[in-house]
Amino acid sequence: MIVYPLDAEALKRTAAEAFSSGTRSIVVGNATNLLFDDLGFDGMVISCASLKRVQYPYRTERDPDGREYIYAECGASLPQLVNTV
């Protein structure tokens, strides 16, 4: 089974449900350079392909120094990240 959460909250819920039900699961980004056994994977593949948001500068109120961060979701590609910054 493969699941495509559409946002970070759906990813959290999906992963929590898999964990609590004891379902084997693996979280993958865009699934590039990913190999599986010919027999497949007996569990849930959670794909982050829909989670591609990159934000720079990203600031958080938890950091009193006002530092800037890069926010990148797990499906963002490296070229997308580099072109954003």
Steps between C-alpha positions, in 0.01 A plus 500: 500500500624850421359813661552859381431748785419844363638705790718468809203439731377212282854357505502511882159333521592230248829417671332494844226270374752261344704497821203448733356220285835322478510534121849486353565830330768696323499873423657601168559837336458503123602131494786565262791259529287266708515124455260235627521125494326338200251355747394850601452650844246355738393820667415863441718729290438861598605722211590863561490580127218751558687681777732728303473838671825690555506831684795733545546700709308309763482656843366356819392682811678235708836645396559827686807582291290548187702250297376397157445138407408303192174306530481206260239228500609140452397482132696807391778429253854623539481718183180657631668571831810651338294718266296635791801615700 
